[in-house]
Structure formats: structure tokens, C-alpha cells
């Protein structure tokens, strides 16, 4: 497995875990992870990890910007990956 795949997987795992951690913080009296941080983690081609974290941890699923924004972000990221692959920039 090349470094690009490992980095992509790692970013998705981190984003997934951030949603889980923020959910835990939401249930306790602890400082929360800012929404900007959650979005930034997802923007780093980790939309699928973030969305999976939303679903698994039942976190941010009622917030409109996450409910509809995250799937839209994933579609944009997938389109970008397909485009880059088609241009020969990415290889799998």
C-alpha cells in the first residue's frame, strides 16, 4: 500500500474519531471540539470518515449543515478524486 492510501485512510480514521470524541464530550461536562475543526477534518478528503462517525455515534445528525452538507462534501470529494485519477494525477 502506498503512502497516499495510508494518509487517506488515516485522515478518515481521525475524522471518524473526532466525531466520536465530540459526542463523548457532549455527554459529559467537557470542552467541545469546535464545529470548524470537525468540518476541517472532513475537508481533508475525509468526508466518508466524518459521515460514518456521524452515523455510528449519532452525532450532529440533526444539524442541517451536517445532515446535508456532509453528503454533499463527499460527492464533491469523490468527483475531485475521479477527475484527478482521470487526469493521471492519482494512481490506485
C-alpha positions in Angstrom: 0.0 0.0 0.0 1.5 3.3 -1.0 1.8 6.4 1.2 -1.2 8.2 -0.4 -3.6 5.5 0.5 -2.3 5.2 4.1 -2.6 9.0 4.5 -6.2 9.0 3.1 -7.2 6.1 5.5 -5.5 7.8 8.4 -7.3 11.1 7.8 -10.7 9.3 7.6 -10.0 7.4 10.8 -9.0 10.7 12.6 -12.2 12.4 11.4 -14.3 9.4 12.5 -12.7 9.5 15.9 -13.1 13.3 16.3 -16.9 12.9 15.9 -16.9 10.1 18.5 -14.8 12.2 20.9 -17.0 15.2 20.5 -20.1 13.1 21.1 -18.4 11.8 24.3 -17.6 15.4 25.3 -21.2 16.4 24.6 -22.4 13.9 27.2 -20.0 15.0 29.8 -19.0 18.3 31.2 -16.0 18.8 29.0 -14.9 21.4 26.4 -16.3 20.5 23.0 -14.5 20.1 19.7 -15.4 23.2 17.6 -17.5 22.5 14.5 -14.9 24.3 12.4 -12.5 21.5 13.5 -14.9 18.8 12.6 -15.5 20.3 9.2 -11.8 20.9 8.6 -11.1 17.3 9.3 -13.7 16.3 6.8 -12.4 18.7 4.2 -9.1 16.9 4.1 -10.7 14.2 1.9 -12.1 12.6 5.0 -15.8 13.1 4.3 -16.6 9.4 4.4 -14.9 9.0 7.8 -16.7 12.0 9.2 -20.1 10.8 7.8 -19.5 7.4 9.2 -18.7 9.0 12.6 -21.9 11.0 12.4 -23.9 7.8 11.8 -22.1 5.5 14.3 -22.0 7.9 17.1 -25.4 9.6 16.3 -23.7 12.9 16.4 -24.6 16.1 14.5 -27.2 14.2 12.5 -30.0 16.7 13.3 -27.9 19.8 12.3 -28.9 20.7 8.8 -25.4 21.8 7.7 -24.0 18.4 8.7 -27.0 16.3 7.6 -26.9 17.7 4.1 -23.5 19.3 3.9 -21.5 16.2 4.7 -23.0 14.0 1.9 -22.6 16.9 -0.5 -18.9 17.2 0.6 -18.4 13.5 -0.1 -19.9 13.8 -3.6 -17.6 16.8 -4.3 -14.6 14.9 -3.0 -15.4 11.8 -5.0 -15.8 13.9 -8.1 -12.5 15.5 -7.4 -10.8 12.1 -6.9 -12.3 10.7 -10.2 -11.2 13.9 -12.0 -7.7 13.7 -10.7 -7.5 10.0 -11.4 -8.7 10.6 -15.0 -6.0 13.2 -15.5 -3.3 10.8 -14.3 -2.6 12.9 -11.2 -3.6 10.0 -9.0 -3.0 6.3 -9.4 -4.5 3.5 -7.4 
